[in-house]
Amino acid sequence: MKNIYLFCLVSLYACQPGVSSKERNTPAQTDSLPVIPADTANQAPLPVTSAGEAIGISGDFNGDGVIDSAWRELVKRSSGPDEPDFFALKFNTTAIPGIDSIAGHFRIINEGDLNGDGLPEISLFQSPLHGTVHYMTTWTLTPAGWKSIAGPWLIPAAGEYQSDASLQNRIVLENDTVYFWQEDVNDDHFTLQKNVLPLEK
């Protein structure tokens, strides 16, 4: 039974659309409420959806001493039930590049500085087109733009809502080692296990 479940997880993941830098769409609609202006980014909460889920985060992502805001923006609606919506990761300053085309709904987590470069890394929690198995990737800002340094790894949510707080606690830095919490698919209760998260250079 567990082998069948593992096969299903891998199959679901294999069907997931990923991040594409080749597809570029002109932003036409925002995902939810308008983003906050740059001059109030450190004074007001980021916009949230009707479910109370933040669509953006704040932080000094490029190390210039100014608090920036980042958010998810819808750029292209799905053309059918088996095609994903496309979103972009946007920033309130042109000094920080965005990610132009991301297939499928995602949420953003400010992870803090995980790799010792002095800048906060971000994670994307991406929803499946069908099913309940989500996945996460972690990104760092380089001179060439955003680079994935960890993941993707699966999060078999089993239909349970993942709060912003629970996503924030998925990755932890302890004594210069980065860990992540992931469900044990060999356990019928999906008990969370703490594992080292290797970061790519």
ABEGO torsion letter per residue (X at the ends): XAAAAAAAAAAAAAABBBBBAABBBBBABBABBBBBBAAAAAABBBBBBAAGBBABBBEBAAGAGBBBBBBBBBABBBAEAABBBBBBBBBABAABBBBABBBEBBBBBBAEBAAGAGBBBBBBBBBBABEABBBBBBBBBBAAEBBBABOBBBBBAGGBBBBAAAAAAABBBBGGBBBBBBBBAABAAGBBBBBBBBBBX
